[in-house]
Amino acid sequence: MLGRYFFHYNHHRLHRSIGFITARRPGPQQKWEEAQVIYDTTAAAAAFSENLSS
């Protein structure tokens, strides 16, 4: 269960960096919104994993 969660978390981290690279270029607004949603999800996941370890 936990291993699957971390795989999911890392997968989102990878997509976050890809999303930000794409979002910084002038492009469709939707691209930026998608990157923002992924960023928010990753931030929530990071906070959750910090709570788990403490």
PyMOL commands that set and color helices and strands:
alter all, ss='L'
color gray80, all
select helices_A, chain A and resi 2-24+29-53
alter helices_A, ss='H'
color red, helices_A
deselect
rebuild
show_as cartoon
